[in-house]
Amino acid sequence: MFRVYKVTISKADLKATQDFIKKTTETFHKAFKEEKPRLLPLCRPFKCGPKGCQYWEQCKPEGRYPLKTRTAWPEEKERKAKEREETNGE
C-alpha cells in the first residue's frame, strides 16, 4: 500500500530548510574529517543510549553520559505505592 501527500511550503520556509540541511551537512563532514562527533548536535533522546547508538561510548554526550539508571517509570512507582497503601490498609 502506498500513500501520497501533497506538501505546500513557502519560499521562505524552503530557503530556511535548505540552509539548515546545508549547514548540517557541512558540520557532519567537518566532524567526520576531524573525528570529533561532539561537533554534531545530540541525537534525539529516544535514540541516544547504549542500546540505540553504536557510538555511545565514543560520543559520551554531556548531560546524558553516564546513563542514569532508573528502577521504574514515575507512573509505575506511583501505582506500586498505591498498591502498597491498599495492601497495608486492609
Secondary structure, DSSP 8 states (H G I E B T S, - for coil): ----------HHHHHHHHHHHHHHHHHHHHHHHHT-GGGS----TTT-STTT-TTHHHH--TTT-S----SS-HHHHHHHHHHHHHHHH-
